Protein backbone atom coordinates (compact mmCIF):
# COMPACT_ATOMS: atom_id res chain seq x y z
CA UNK A 1 0.00 0.00 0.00
CA UNK A 2 1.48 3.33 -0.98
CA UNK A 3 1.61 6.34 1.28
CA UNK A 4 -0.57 8.44 -1.04
CA UNK A 5 -3.49 6.02 -0.66
CA UNK A 6 -2.93 5.79 3.10
CA UNK A 7 -2.90 9.55 3.63
CA UNK A 8 -5.62 10.26 1.06
CA UNK A 9 -8.29 7.72 2.05
CA UNK A 10 -7.51 5.37 4.91
CA UNK A 11 -6.21 7.77 7.56
CA UNK A 12 -8.99 10.34 6.89
CA UNK A 13 -11.58 7.57 7.31
CA UNK A 14 -9.98 6.49 10.60
CA UNK A 15 -9.78 10.12 11.78
CA UNK A 16 -13.46 10.58 10.94
CA UNK A 17 -14.53 7.44 12.80
CA UNK A 18 -12.48 8.28 15.89
CA UNK A 19 -13.65 11.90 16.04
CA UNK A 20 -17.32 11.01 15.65
CA UNK A 21 -16.97 8.14 18.14
CA UNK A 22 -15.51 10.52 20.72
CA UNK A 23 -18.28 13.04 20.08
CA UNK A 24 -20.84 10.26 20.50
CA UNK A 25 -19.19 9.19 23.77
CA UNK A 26 -19.49 12.73 25.12
CA UNK A 27 -23.09 12.89 23.98
CA UNK A 28 -23.79 9.59 25.75
CA UNK A 29 -22.47 11.16 28.95
CA UNK A 30 -25.47 13.48 28.78
CA UNK A 31 -27.71 10.42 28.89
CA UNK A 32 -25.71 8.71 31.64
CA UNK A 33 -25.12 11.71 33.90
CA UNK A 34 -28.03 14.03 33.14
CA UNK A 35 -30.75 11.61 31.98
CA UNK A 36 -30.91 13.20 28.53
CA UNK A 37 -31.15 16.78 29.75
CA UNK A 38 -29.23 18.08 26.74
CA UNK A 39 -30.07 21.79 26.87
CA UNK A 40 -31.87 22.45 30.13
CA UNK A 41 -30.36 24.02 33.20
CA UNK A 42 -28.67 21.66 35.61
CA UNK A 43 -29.92 21.12 39.06
CA UNK A 44 -30.25 18.33 41.56
CA UNK A 45 -32.94 15.72 40.92
CA UNK A 46 -36.19 16.33 42.81
CA UNK A 47 -35.75 15.59 46.51
CA UNK A 48 -31.95 15.51 46.38
CA UNK A 49 -29.97 17.64 48.81
CA UNK A 50 -28.51 20.77 47.29
CA UNK A 51 -24.82 21.55 47.21
CA UNK A 52 -21.84 19.28 46.66
CA UNK A 53 -21.54 16.06 48.63
CA UNK A 54 -19.19 16.06 51.62
CA UNK A 55 -15.56 15.71 50.58
CA UNK A 56 -16.29 16.53 46.93
CA UNK A 57 -13.49 18.07 44.92
CA UNK A 58 -14.17 21.68 43.96
CA UNK A 59 -14.93 22.42 40.30
CA UNK A 60 -12.36 23.64 37.81
CA UNK A 61 -10.63 26.94 38.63
CA UNK A 62 -11.87 28.38 35.34
CA UNK A 63 -15.64 27.99 35.30
CA UNK A 64 -17.22 26.44 32.23
CA UNK A 65 -19.00 28.90 29.92
CA UNK A 66 -22.11 26.68 29.91
CA UNK A 67 -23.48 23.88 32.10
CA UNK A 68 -21.69 20.56 31.64
CA UNK A 69 -24.63 18.89 29.89
CA UNK A 70 -24.58 21.58 27.21
CA UNK A 71 -20.81 21.33 26.89
CA UNK A 72 -21.17 17.60 26.12
CA UNK A 73 -23.66 18.38 23.33
CA UNK A 74 -21.38 21.09 21.98
CA UNK A 75 -18.48 18.63 22.01
CA UNK A 76 -20.40 16.40 19.60
CA UNK A 77 -21.39 19.42 17.47
CA UNK A 78 -17.74 20.55 17.42
CA UNK A 79 -16.58 17.16 16.18
CA UNK A 80 -19.27 17.03 13.49
CA UNK A 81 -18.32 20.52 12.25
CA UNK A 82 -14.59 19.71 12.30
CA UNK A 83 -15.12 16.41 10.45
CA UNK A 84 -17.24 18.17 7.79
CA UNK A 85 -14.55 20.84 7.45
CA UNK A 86 -11.88 18.12 7.30
CA UNK A 87 -13.60 16.44 4.34
CA UNK A 88 -14.22 19.76 2.61
CA UNK A 89 -10.55 20.64 2.91
CA UNK A 90 -9.52 17.11 1.92
CA UNK A 91 -11.48 17.33 -1.33
CA UNK A 92 -11.32 21.06 -2.14
CA UNK A 93 -8.37 22.74 -0.39
CA UNK A 94 -5.71 20.11 0.20
CA UNK A 95 -3.07 22.76 0.87
CA UNK A 96 -4.91 23.58 4.14
CA UNK A 97 -5.06 19.98 5.32
CA UNK A 98 -2.04 20.15 7.63
CA UNK A 99 -3.57 23.23 9.31
CA UNK A 100 -6.79 21.34 9.85
CA UNK A 101 -4.90 18.37 11.28
CA UNK A 102 -3.28 20.79 13.74
CA UNK A 103 -6.67 22.35 14.58
CA UNK A 104 -8.12 18.93 15.32
CA UNK A 105 -5.16 18.07 17.55
CA UNK A 106 -5.68 21.31 19.50
CA UNK A 107 -9.41 20.53 19.87
CA UNK A 108 -8.75 16.99 21.11
CA UNK A 109 -5.96 18.05 23.49
CA UNK A 110 -8.27 20.77 24.82
CA UNK A 111 -10.89 18.11 25.57
CA UNK A 112 -8.28 15.98 27.34
CA UNK A 113 -7.04 18.90 29.44
CA UNK A 114 -10.59 19.93 30.37
CA UNK A 115 -11.31 16.37 31.51
CA UNK A 116 -8.14 16.31 33.61
CA UNK A 117 -8.93 19.74 35.07
CA UNK A 118 -12.42 18.53 35.96
CA UNK A 119 -10.94 15.75 38.08
CA UNK A 120 -10.69 12.95 35.48
CA UNK A 121 -14.16 11.52 36.11
CA UNK A 122 -14.89 8.06 34.73
CA UNK A 123 -18.63 7.35 34.99
CA UNK A 124 -19.32 3.80 33.79
CA UNK A 125 -15.87 3.68 32.20
CA UNK A 126 -16.82 6.27 29.58
CA UNK A 127 -14.18 8.77 30.72
CA UNK A 128 -11.28 6.41 30.13
CA UNK A 129 -12.83 5.09 26.91
CA UNK A 130 -13.12 8.68 25.63
CA UNK A 131 -9.54 9.52 26.58
CA UNK A 132 -8.27 6.35 24.92
CA UNK A 133 -10.18 7.25 21.76
CA UNK A 134 -8.74 10.76 21.91
CA UNK A 135 -5.19 9.47 22.36
CA UNK A 136 -5.53 7.23 19.29
CA UNK A 137 -7.08 10.14 17.39
CA UNK A 138 -4.14 12.42 18.23
CA UNK A 139 -1.63 9.76 17.13
CA UNK A 140 -3.56 9.24 13.88
CA UNK A 141 -3.67 12.98 13.21
CA UNK A 142 0.06 13.31 13.87
CA UNK A 143 0.78 10.42 11.48
CA UNK A 144 -1.48 12.02 8.86
CA UNK A 145 0.26 15.39 9.32
CA UNK A 146 3.68 13.73 9.08
CA UNK A 147 2.75 11.81 5.92
CA UNK A 148 1.46 14.98 4.28
CA UNK A 149 4.59 16.87 5.31
CA UNK A 150 7.04 14.29 4.02
CA UNK A 151 5.38 13.94 0.65
CA UNK A 152 5.96 16.60 -1.95
CA UNK A 153 3.41 19.40 -1.49
CA UNK A 154 2.69 19.53 -5.20
CA UNK A 155 1.73 15.87 -5.26
CA UNK A 156 -0.93 16.46 -2.59
CA UNK A 157 -2.14 19.83 -3.83
CA UNK A 158 -4.66 17.95 -5.96
CA UNK A 159 -6.23 14.51 -5.60
CA UNK A 160 -4.46 11.58 -7.30
CA UNK A 161 -5.32 11.43 -10.99
CA UNK A 162 -6.35 15.07 -11.26
CA UNK A 163 -3.02 16.07 -12.82
CA UNK A 164 -3.40 13.42 -15.53
CA UNK A 165 -6.75 14.92 -16.52
CA UNK A 166 -5.08 18.27 -17.28
CA UNK A 167 -2.52 16.80 -19.75
trRosetta pair geometry for C-beta under 8 A, 3 or more apart (Angstrom, degrees):
i j d omega theta_ij theta_ji phi_ij phi_ji
1 5 5.8 -109 -172 74 87 126
1 6 6.0 96 139 -57 114 100
1 10 7.9 22 176 -15 143 152
2 5 5.3 94 64 10 79 99
2 6 7.1 -145 102 -4 42 92
3 6 5.3 -55 -145 40 39 115
3 7 5.9 24 162 -9 74 108
3 147 5.6 -163 -176 -155 109 111
3 151 6.4 -171 113 -73 125 123
4 7 6.4 -63 -142 45 25 97
4 8 5.6 13 163 -13 64 122
4 151 7.0 126 -85 -135 75 155
4 155 7.1 -97 -103 151 118 120
4 156 7.8 -162 -129 -85 87 87
4 160 5.8 97 155 -71 132 129
5 8 5.9 -63 -132 44 24 105
5 9 5.9 -30 -175 30 64 111
5 10 6.7 51 137 -9 76 107
5 160 7.9 -20 -77 -13 64 158
6 9 7.6 -79 -125 53 9 72
6 10 5.0 -45 -140 46 50 121
6 11 5.9 57 158 -23 70 103
6 147 6.7 -117 99 -149 108 161
7 10 7.9 -11 -35 50 16 82
7 11 5.5 -11 -120 28 40 133
7 12 7.9 69 171 -26 41 90
7 144 6.0 133 -137 -143 84 69
7 147 4.1 -162 -82 119 128 133
7 148 5.9 164 -172 -63 141 71
7 151 7.0 -149 37 -2 160 146
7 156 7.5 -46 111 -110 131 131
8 12 7.2 -38 159 0 25 122
8 90 7.9 131 -156 -170 58 105
8 156 7.8 -156 -81 -127 96 94
8 159 7.0 109 -152 -140 129 78
8 160 6.4 -40 -93 -10 173 111
9 12 6.4 -76 -151 42 17 105
9 13 6.3 14 162 -18 61 112
10 13 5.9 -59 -152 34 28 111
10 14 6.5 24 154 -15 65 106
11 14 5.6 -54 -145 38 35 111
11 15 6.1 39 155 -22 68 105
11 140 6.2 170 -155 -177 89 94
11 143 6.6 -145 -126 100 135 105
11 144 4.5 163 150 -90 141 102
11 147 7.1 165 -11 36 163 148
12 15 5.5 -51 -142 37 33 114
12 16 6.3 38 156 -22 64 104
12 86 6.9 169 -147 149 99 114
12 87 7.3 113 177 -94 127 72
12 90 5.6 68 -121 -115 152 155
12 144 7.3 107 -64 -127 60 140
13 16 5.7 -52 -150 34 30 114
13 17 6.5 28 154 -17 64 105
14 17 5.8 -55 -147 38 32 109
14 18 6.2 27 157 -15 66 109
14 140 5.4 -136 115 -150 118 146
15 18 6.0 -60 -146 40 27 107
15 19 6.1 24 159 -18 65 111
15 83 7.9 171 124 -117 88 86
15 86 6.9 -140 117 176 129 157
15 104 7.3 29 -171 157 121 166
15 137 6.8 94 -137 -148 63 81
15 140 5.5 -172 -81 124 77 125
15 141 6.2 95 -118 -78 118 76
15 144 6.5 -8 -56 -36 135 156
16 19 6.0 -60 -144 38 25 108
16 20 6.2 14 163 -8 64 111
16 83 5.3 94 -130 -148 78 117
16 86 7.1 -167 -82 89 85 139
16 87 7.4 43 -91 -59 126 108
17 20 6.2 -63 -144 43 25 103
17 21 6.0 28 157 -22 64 112
18 21 5.6 -55 -143 37 28 113
18 22 6.4 26 158 -18 64 105
18 133 5.8 171 -161 -177 85 88
18 136 6.0 -141 -128 99 139 101
18 137 4.1 177 135 -87 134 95
18 140 6.4 144 13 32 157 151
19 22 6.0 -56 -151 35 28 107
19 23 6.5 28 152 -16 63 107
19 79 4.8 173 163 -160 91 105
19 82 6.6 -124 -171 90 146 113
19 83 5.2 171 95 -71 139 109
19 86 7.9 144 13 -2 166 155
19 104 7.0 -67 -95 -152 131 122
19 108 8.0 -98 -109 -77 84 112
19 137 6.2 115 -68 -136 65 136
20 23 5.5 -51 -146 39 36 114
20 24 6.2 38 153 -20 66 105
20 79 6.1 158 -92 140 42 124
20 80 7.2 68 -109 -86 87 67
20 83 6.2 16 -57 -57 93 163
21 24 5.6 -55 -148 38 31 111
21 25 6.4 36 151 -23 64 102
21 133 5.6 -137 104 -150 112 143
22 25 5.5 -47 -148 31 35 115
22 26 6.7 34 153 -16 64 101
22 75 7.9 -96 132 155 87 112
22 79 6.4 176 78 -99 92 152
22 108 7.6 34 113 -121 172 97
22 111 7.5 95 160 121 131 166
22 130 5.8 97 -142 -150 82 79
22 133 4.7 180 -79 115 93 130
22 134 5.7 93 -118 -69 145 78
22 137 6.5 -48 -26 -32 141 152
23 26 5.8 -54 -152 36 33 109
23 27 6.3 34 150 -19 65 106
23 75 6.0 -175 -128 127 69 79
23 76 3.8 109 177 -123 99 59
23 77 7.9 166 -154 0 126 25
23 78 7.3 -168 -108 65 114 72
23 79 3.4 -132 -62 45 129 147
23 80 6.5 149 176 -37 170 76
24 27 5.4 -52 -145 38 35 115
24 28 6.3 39 153 -23 66 102
24 76 6.7 84 -71 -117 36 112
25 28 5.6 -52 -149 33 31 112
25 29 7.0 42 148 -28 60 96
25 126 5.8 168 -172 -168 98 98
25 129 6.2 -158 -134 105 141 105
25 130 4.5 180 121 -89 144 95
25 133 6.6 161 -6 26 151 154
26 29 5.5 -43 -159 19 38 117
26 30 7.7 47 144 -21 59 90
26 72 4.6 -168 162 -154 88 78
26 75 4.1 -55 125 90 163 139
26 76 5.8 -160 77 -50 107 82
26 111 7.9 -88 -75 -150 139 130
26 130 6.6 91 -61 -124 74 139
27 30 5.8 -41 -171 18 44 114
27 31 7.6 38 139 -11 65 98
27 72 6.1 146 -95 151 33 97
27 73 6.5 70 -113 -104 81 51
27 75 7.5 -150 -51 75 67 97
27 76 4.4 37 -57 -58 111 143
28 31 5.4 -49 -159 34 50 113
28 32 6.1 44 145 -17 75 106
28 126 6.5 -147 95 -132 112 144
29 32 5.4 -54 -138 43 38 109
29 33 5.4 9 170 3 74 115
29 34 8.0 52 133 8 64 94
29 72 5.1 -137 74 -130 107 144
29 123 6.9 113 -134 60 90 123
29 126 5.8 176 -81 121 91 148
30 33 6.7 -60 -121 52 18 90
30 34 5.2 -45 -162 49 58 113
30 36 6.4 72 133 -112 94 29
30 37 7.0 -141 -176 61 92 51
30 38 5.4 45 176 -98 149 70
30 69 5.3 92 -126 -151 93 82
30 72 4.7 -179 -54 95 95 140
30 73 6.3 50 -65 -56 151 82
31 34 7.5 -37 -67 59 9 69
31 35 7.0 26 -161 -136 43 18
31 36 5.2 27 -111 -68 68 72
32 123 5.6 152 133 122 132 129
32 124 5.8 -118 -150 18 145 137
32 126 6.6 175 18 -3 165 153
33 68 7.6 -56 114 115 145 124
33 69 7.4 -154 92 -89 106 87
33 123 6.0 135 -73 41 98 171
34 37 4.2 -102 154 47 107 96
34 38 7.7 144 98 -66 130 35
34 42 6.9 -80 -121 -111 121 94
34 68 7.7 175 -53 92 132 95
34 69 4.3 29 -38 -99 174 124
37 40 4.7 -74 -168 50 100 109
37 42 7.2 129 113 -97 138 63
37 69 5.4 -30 98 -160 86 165
38 69 6.2 -160 -138 158 23 105
38 70 7.3 90 162 -95 54 55
38 72 8.0 -111 -136 80 70 101
38 73 5.0 87 -169 -72 95 136
39 69 7.6 -131 -57 118 16 110
39 70 6.1 69 -123 -98 49 95
39 73 6.9 -19 -71 7 73 167
40 69 7.4 -9 60 90 64 149
41 67 6.4 150 -144 -38 47 155
42 67 4.5 170 -11 -157 112 137
42 68 6.8 44 -62 36 153 86
42 69 6.0 156 -73 1 103 115
44 48 3.8 -135 167 81 117 119
44 49 7.1 -118 -162 78 167 30
44 50 5.7 -140 1 -98 141 59
45 48 4.7 84 58 -16 76 125
52 56 3.9 -124 167 57 117 145
52 58 7.9 -121 -25 -103 172 49
53 56 4.8 109 60 -46 72 115
57 119 5.0 137 83 -105 148 138
59 63 6.9 45 119 -109 132 72
59 118 7.5 -20 -155 -133 66 70
60 63 6.9 156 77 -94 90 30
60 64 7.1 87 46 -43 126 80
60 114 7.6 -37 -86 -154 160 66
60 117 4.6 50 -122 141 117 106
60 118 5.6 -47 -54 -87 110 59
61 117 7.6 -93 22 -170 80 112
62 117 7.7 -14 38 166 94 149
64 67 7.2 99 96 -118 129 11
64 68 6.4 111 43 -74 171 64
64 71 5.8 -66 -170 -58 136 144
65 71 7.9 124 56 -86 77 105
66 70 4.2 -84 145 87 128 128
66 71 5.5 164 76 -56 100 80
66 74 7.1 103 52 -9 147 142
67 70 5.1 86 64 12 79 103
67 71 7.1 -142 101 -9 39 91
68 71 5.3 -53 -145 35 36 116
68 72 6.6 41 155 -23 67 98
69 72 5.9 -49 -155 28 33 112
69 73 7.0 31 149 -14 62 102
70 73 5.6 -50 -152 36 40 111
70 74 6.2 38 151 -17 68 107
71 74 5.6 -55 -144 42 33 111
71 75 6.4 46 151 -31 64 98
72 75 5.5 -44 -152 22 32 117
72 76 7.2 31 151 -13 60 98
73 76 6.0 -55 -161 35 36 108
73 77 6.4 34 145 -16 68 108
74 77 5.2 -51 -142 41 40 115
74 78 6.0 49 154 -26 68 102
75 78 5.6 -50 -148 33 29 115
75 79 6.6 27 154 -16 61 103
75 111 6.6 91 -136 -113 119 121
76 79 5.8 -56 -151 36 32 109
76 80 6.4 31 153 -19 66 106
77 80 5.7 -55 -148 36 32 111
77 81 6.3 30 155 -17 66 107
78 81 5.9 -56 -147 38 29 109
78 82 6.1 24 157 -15 65 111
78 107 6.5 -177 153 -159 124 130
79 82 5.7 -58 -142 42 30 109
79 83 6.1 30 158 -20 66 107
79 107 7.9 157 -86 142 64 139
80 83 5.9 -54 -145 37 27 109
80 84 6.4 28 155 -18 62 107
81 84 5.8 -56 -148 37 30 110
81 85 6.2 28 154 -16 65 109
82 85 5.6 -54 -144 41 32 112
82 86 6.1 43 151 -28 64 104
82 100 7.8 153 -166 -169 84 96
82 103 7.1 -161 -136 118 113 109
82 104 5.8 130 172 -98 133 88
82 107 6.2 -96 -83 12 161 172
83 86 5.3 -47 -146 30 32 119
83 87 6.6 26 157 -13 63 102
84 87 6.1 -57 -151 38 30 104
84 88 6.4 33 150 -20 64 106
85 88 5.5 -52 -146 36 34 114
85 89 6.2 30 157 -15 67 106
85 100 6.5 -166 125 -134 101 127
86 89 6.0 -59 -149 40 25 106
86 90 6.1 30 152 -25 63 110
86 100 5.6 157 -106 154 68 136
86 104 6.9 35 -82 -61 123 134
87 90 5.2 -48 -139 35 34 118
87 91 6.3 16 165 -5 66 109
88 91 6.5 -73 -150 46 24 95
88 92 5.6 -30 174 27 66 121
88 93 7.2 17 132 21 78 101
89 92 6.6 -75 -116 58 20 80
89 93 4.8 -58 -138 68 64 95
89 94 7.1 123 158 -90 70 29
89 96 4.9 -101 -147 84 119 107
89 97 5.4 156 137 -86 113 65
89 100 5.0 162 56 -27 166 154
90 94 6.8 42 -151 -98 31 75
90 97 6.2 79 -91 -106 58 117
91 159 7.2 2 -136 -57 57 128
93 96 4.5 12 131 18 112 117
93 97 7.6 168 106 -45 69 72
94 97 5.3 -17 -163 -23 52 121
94 156 5.4 -150 156 150 132 79
94 157 5.7 162 77 -151 119 24
94 158 6.7 -164 21 -76 142 19
94 159 7.3 174 -55 -57 140 61
95 153 7.3 52 -119 -174 85 105
95 157 5.8 19 -64 -125 94 79
96 99 5.0 -56 -170 42 69 117
96 100 6.0 67 134 -24 87 102
97 100 5.6 -56 -148 37 35 110
97 101 6.4 43 151 -23 67 100
97 148 5.9 -150 98 -128 119 159
97 156 7.5 -89 35 152 141 124
98 101 5.4 -46 -149 31 36 117
98 102 6.5 37 151 -18 64 102
98 145 5.5 92 -138 -138 81 83
98 148 5.3 -161 -73 102 95 138
98 149 6.5 88 -110 -66 137 87
99 102 5.6 -53 -153 36 33 112
99 103 6.4 36 148 -21 65 104
100 103 5.3 -47 -144 34 38 115
100 104 6.4 40 155 -19 65 101
101 104 5.9 -56 -152 36 29 111
101 105 6.5 31 150 -20 64 105
101 141 5.0 157 -164 -172 88 92
101 142 7.9 141 166 -80 119 28
101 144 5.6 -162 -115 95 133 110
101 145 4.3 175 125 -74 152 98
101 148 7.3 -177 -16 24 150 143
102 105 5.6 -52 -150 34 34 113
102 106 6.5 35 152 -19 65 103
102 145 6.9 91 -57 -108 72 139
103 106 5.7 -53 -150 35 32 112
103 107 6.4 35 151 -21 65 105
104 107 5.5 -52 -147 35 34 114
104 108 6.3 30 157 -16 67 106
104 137 7.7 -114 153 158 112 109
104 141 5.4 -155 94 -118 118 146
105 108 5.9 -57 -145 40 30 108
105 109 6.1 27 157 -16 66 110
105 138 5.8 86 -131 -133 84 82
105 141 5.1 -172 -68 111 92 145
105 142 7.0 82 -98 -62 134 78
105 145 7.9 -23 -35 -34 135 144
106 109 5.9 -56 -141 41 27 108
106 110 6.2 34 155 -24 62 107
107 110 5.7 -56 -152 33 26 115
107 111 6.7 27 150 -19 62 102
108 111 5.6 -51 -154 32 35 112
108 112 6.5 34 149 -18 65 104
108 134 5.0 165 -171 -157 104 97
108 137 5.5 -160 -120 100 154 123
108 138 5.4 -162 105 -70 142 91
108 141 7.5 174 14 2 146 150
109 112 5.4 -51 -148 36 37 114
109 113 6.2 35 154 -18 68 105
109 138 6.8 84 -62 -103 84 131
110 113 5.8 -54 -143 39 30 109
110 114 6.2 33 156 -21 64 106
111 114 5.8 -54 -146 35 29 112
111 115 6.4 32 154 -20 63 105
111 130 7.9 -108 148 156 124 115
111 134 6.2 -145 87 -115 120 147
112 115 5.8 -54 -152 34 30 112
112 116 6.5 27 152 -16 64 106
112 131 6.2 96 -122 -129 91 89
112 134 5.5 178 -68 126 104 149
112 135 7.9 93 -99 -65 139 72
113 116 5.6 -54 -146 39 34 110
113 117 6.1 34 154 -20 67 108
114 117 5.6 -55 -144 39 30 111
114 118 6.2 29 155 -21 64 109
115 118 5.7 -60 -148 37 28 111
115 120 6.1 65 145 -105 85 51
115 121 7.5 -117 -162 36 82 71
115 127 6.6 151 -164 -156 125 98
115 130 7.4 178 -95 99 155 124
115 131 6.5 -149 98 -77 160 107
116 120 5.6 16 -118 -66 50 91
118 121 6.4 -56 118 -2 107 101
120 127 6.6 114 177 161 58 140
121 127 5.3 -171 101 -77 56 148
122 125 6.2 13 170 -106 97 26
122 126 7.1 163 -165 53 53 53
122 127 3.6 -110 -103 46 56 124
122 128 5.3 24 -130 -22 120 91
123 126 5.8 -14 78 36 72 107
123 127 6.5 97 22 -26 56 102
125 128 5.9 -57 -164 45 63 105
125 129 5.7 65 141 -25 83 109
126 129 5.4 -56 -140 42 35 114
126 130 6.0 40 158 -23 68 105
127 130 5.9 -56 -151 35 25 110
127 131 6.5 18 155 -13 63 108
128 131 5.7 -54 -143 40 35 108
128 132 6.2 39 155 -21 66 105
129 132 5.8 -53 -148 36 29 113
129 133 6.4 31 152 -19 62 106
130 133 5.7 -55 -150 36 31 112
130 134 6.3 30 152 -18 65 107
131 134 5.4 -51 -144 38 34 113
131 135 6.3 40 153 -24 65 101
132 135 5.7 -49 -147 31 31 112
132 136 6.6 27 155 -13 63 104
133 136 6.0 -58 -151 39 31 107
133 137 6.2 34 150 -22 65 109
134 137 5.3 -53 -145 37 33 116
134 138 6.4 36 156 -21 66 101
135 138 5.9 -50 -150 32 31 110
135 139 6.6 29 152 -16 63 105
136 139 5.7 -54 -149 38 34 111
136 140 6.2 35 152 -20 66 108
137 140 5.7 -56 -146 38 30 112
137 141 6.3 30 155 -19 65 106
138 141 5.7 -55 -147 37 30 111
138 142 6.3 30 155 -19 65 106
139 142 5.8 -55 -148 36 30 111
139 143 6.4 31 153 -18 64 105
140 143 5.7 -53 -148 36 31 111
140 144 6.3 33 152 -20 64 106
141 144 5.5 -52 -146 37 32 113
141 145 6.2 35 153 -20 65 105
142 145 5.6 -50 -145 37 31 113
142 146 6.2 33 153 -20 64 107
143 146 5.6 -55 -146 38 30 113
143 147 6.3 30 155 -19 65 106
144 147 5.9 -55 -146 36 28 109
144 148 6.4 26 155 -16 63 107
145 148 5.9 -59 -151 38 28 109
145 149 6.2 26 153 -19 65 111
146 149 5.6 -58 -145 38 29 111
146 150 6.2 18 162 -14 66 110
147 150 6.2 -59 -140 39 27 103
147 151 6.4 19 162 -14 63 112
148 151 6.3 -65 -147 39 26 104
148 156 6.0 -174 -143 141 82 175
151 155 5.6 -95 157 70 104 128
151 156 5.7 91 101 -31 122 120
152 155 4.4 87 73 -2 95 108
152 156 7.4 161 87 2 55 84
153 156 6.3 -74 -153 49 34 94
153 157 6.2 55 150 -52 70 96
154 157 5.4 -31 -143 0 36 121
158 162 4.0 -115 153 75 121 138
158 163 6.1 137 74 -49 134 80
159 162 5.0 96 62 -25 73 120
161 164 5.5 -53 -157 33 49 115
161 165 6.7 54 149 -26 72 100
162 165 5.7 -51 -158 27 38 116
162 166 7.2 34 149 -19 64 103
163 166 5.9 -58 -159 31 39 110
163 167 7.1 29 151 -16 68 105
164 167 6.1 -61 -153 33 38 106
